[in-house]
Every structure is written in structure tokens, then in C-alpha cells.
């Protein structure tokens, strides 16, 4: 268990061991999540990435992408289409 003191400006210093475990670096942002009256502090970037992965789950299969070659081909096609429109 770690303890942090709140300053008069409402700021806290996250203990170094907690920052390491949460993979937080200088300039990173944290998000406070409330669930059933408890608050959790999470790395905001990781939360965003996880939510994005959840939102895109199944999309590759839906559009017929089965491997990285399909993705490369799709990117090439999109680039080709954009160049043609110029």
C-alpha cells in the first residue's frame, strides 16, 4: 500500500513504485474511474487503446482481412485511390 499527500492545489505525487507498475512516464495522463463507489486510477493511454481494440473487435474478419498481407494490400489500394483523385 502506498500513500500520497494532496497539496493545496489538489495535486498528488504518484509514488515511484506505483508509476513503474502502471508504466507511467513523465507527461503521461491518468484517468480516474468510479465503479460502485470506489475509484481506480488507470493509465489513460492504455485505457484508450483497450477501448479502441474492443470497438474494432471482429472488424478485420468482417471486411475480409485474414493476415498482414491483406492489410498491406488494402493500404496500397487506398493510397492508389487517393493518388488517382489528386
Residue frames relative to the residue before (quaternion, step in Angstrom):
aa qw qx qy qz dx dy dz
X 1.0000 0.0000 0.0000 0.0000 0.00 0.00 0.00
X 0.1601 -0.7795 0.6027 0.0595 3.52 -0.97 0.95
X 0.2066 -0.7667 0.5969 0.1153 3.56 -1.14 0.67
X 0.0617 -0.7776 0.6253 0.0230 3.56 -1.06 0.83
X 0.3513 -0.7346 0.5487 0.1894 3.55 -1.07 0.81
X 0.3400 -0.7252 0.5623 0.2055 3.57 -1.03 0.82
X 0.3634 -0.7288 0.5397 0.2135 3.58 -0.90 0.96
X 0.6872 -0.4658 0.3500 0.4339 3.58 -1.29 0.12
X 0.6665 0.4750 -0.2933 0.4941 3.61 1.24 -0.39
X 0.5640 -0.6227 0.3783 0.3886 3.59 1.26 0.11
X 0.5100 0.6566 -0.4120 0.3729 3.58 1.24 0.26
X 0.1143 -0.7630 0.6305 0.0847 3.53 -1.22 0.59
X 0.3203 -0.6884 0.6056 0.2384 3.53 -1.28 0.40
X 0.3194 -0.7381 0.5636 0.1885 3.55 -0.71 1.09
X 0.4870 -0.6869 0.4484 0.2999 3.59 -0.66 1.05
X 0.6280 -0.5958 0.3592 0.3488 3.56 -1.05 0.85
X 0.6490 0.5146 -0.3330 0.4506 3.62 0.93 -0.79
X 0.6417 0.5049 -0.3194 0.4809 3.60 1.04 -0.75
X 0.6345 0.5273 -0.3285 0.4598 3.61 0.97 -0.85
X 0.6530 0.5089 -0.3178 0.4622 3.57 0.94 -0.82
X 0.6823 0.4913 -0.2907 0.4568 3.57 0.86 -0.95
X 0.7135 0.4192 -0.2457 0.5047 3.59 1.11 -0.69
X 0.3789 -0.7443 0.4622 0.2982 3.58 1.34 -0.01
X 0.3285 0.7409 -0.5083 0.2913 3.58 0.93 0.98
X 0.1355 -0.7793 0.6102 0.0442 3.52 -0.98 0.95
X 0.7000 -0.4354 0.3520 0.4432 3.57 -1.29 0.22
X 0.8015 0.2668 -0.2118 0.4915 3.58 -0.80 1.00
X 0.5103 0.6349 -0.4305 0.3888 3.61 1.23 -0.22
X 0.3265 -0.7206 0.5766 0.2041 3.54 -1.27 0.41
X 0.2224 -0.7433 0.6145 0.1429 3.52 -1.22 0.60
X 0.2588 -0.7391 0.6037 0.1494 3.52 -1.26 0.51
X 0.2670 -0.7387 0.5985 0.1577 3.55 -1.07 0.81
X 0.0907 -0.8013 0.5913 -0.0023 3.56 -0.67 1.17
X 0.1959 -0.7784 0.5887 0.0957 3.56 -0.83 1.05
X 0.0777 0.7733 -0.6239 0.0824 3.55 -0.88 1.02
X 0.8520 -0.0924 0.0224 0.5149 3.55 -0.68 1.15
X 0.7467 -0.4285 0.2202 0.4586 3.57 0.90 0.92
X 0.6477 0.4556 -0.3250 0.5170 3.59 1.27 0.07
X 0.2663 -0.7579 0.5758 0.1521 3.55 -1.12 0.68
X 0.1363 -0.7703 0.6214 0.0450 3.50 -1.05 0.91
X 0.2562 -0.7378 0.6055 0.1526 3.55 -1.08 0.79
X 0.0090 -0.8055 0.5911 -0.0411 3.56 -0.77 1.08
X 0.5464 -0.5538 0.5053 0.3734 3.54 -1.30 0.40
X 0.4302 -0.7473 0.4445 0.2425 3.59 -0.46 1.24
X 0.6440 0.5271 -0.3318 0.4442 3.61 0.96 -0.80
X 0.6730 0.4878 -0.3038 0.4656 3.59 0.93 -0.85
X 0.6142 0.5316 -0.3474 0.4685 3.59 1.05 -0.71
X 0.6563 0.5118 -0.3096 0.4598 3.59 0.94 -0.91
X 0.6558 0.5050 -0.3121 0.4663 3.59 0.92 -0.88
X 0.6608 0.5047 -0.3134 0.4586 3.60 0.90 -0.86
X 0.6624 0.4940 -0.3121 0.4688 3.59 0.96 -0.81
X 0.6343 0.5193 -0.3298 0.4682 3.57 1.04 -0.74
X 0.6378 0.5204 -0.3282 0.4633 3.59 0.97 -0.83
X 0.6448 0.5136 -0.3190 0.4676 3.58 0.98 -0.82
X 0.6636 0.5170 -0.3026 0.4481 3.58 0.96 -0.88
X 0.7419 0.3997 -0.2191 0.4917 3.58 1.05 -0.76
X 0.3793 0.7410 -0.4850 0.2681 3.60 1.25 -0.04
X 0.8257 0.2175 -0.1883 0.4853 3.57 -0.86 1.02
X 0.5138 0.6709 -0.4160 0.3360 3.61 1.20 -0.25
X 0.6168 0.5479 -0.3560 0.4388 3.60 0.98 -0.76
X 0.6719 0.4815 -0.2962 0.4784 3.56 0.90 -0.91
X 0.6321 0.5629 -0.3292 0.4187 3.59 1.00 -0.87
X 0.7594 0.3427 -0.2000 0.5156 3.62 0.99 -0.80
X 0.6040 -0.6313 0.3311 0.3565 3.59 1.26 0.23
X 0.4555 0.6583 -0.4755 0.3647 3.59 1.14 0.50
X 0.0964 -0.8383 0.5362 0.0216 3.56 -0.60 1.15
X 0.8047 0.0256 -0.0159 0.5929 3.60 1.17 -0.47
X 0.7373 -0.4313 0.2864 0.4340 3.58 -1.31 0.06
X 0.5838 0.5742 -0.3761 0.4336 3.61 1.14 -0.52
X 0.6248 0.5283 -0.3327 0.4689 3.58 1.05 -0.75
X 0.6501 0.5137 -0.3116 0.4652 3.57 1.01 -0.81
X 0.6447 0.5112 -0.3199 0.4698 3.59 0.94 -0.88
X 0.6489 0.5131 -0.3114 0.4676 3.58 0.96 -0.85
X 0.6507 0.5150 -0.3161 0.4599 3.58 0.97 -0.84
X 0.6466 0.5126 -0.3155 0.4687 3.61 0.97 -0.86
X 0.6413 0.5194 -0.3214 0.4645 3.59 0.96 -0.84
X 0.6543 0.5151 -0.3080 0.4601 3.57 0.96 -0.86
X 0.6535 0.5025 -0.3127 0.4719 3.59 0.94 -0.85
X 0.6511 0.5087 -0.3161 0.4663 3.60 0.94 -0.84
X 0.6336 0.5330 -0.3178 0.4621 3.55 1.01 -0.85
X 0.6572 0.5117 -0.2979 0.4664 3.57 0.94 -0.93
X 0.6707 0.4956 -0.3035 0.4609 3.59 0.92 -0.83
X 0.6428 0.5125 -0.3277 0.4656 3.58 1.02 -0.77
X 0.6470 0.5279 -0.3132 0.4522 3.58 1.02 -0.78
X 0.6672 0.5100 -0.2943 0.4562 3.59 1.09 -0.69
X 0.5917 0.5865 -0.3680 0.4129 3.61 1.20 -0.35
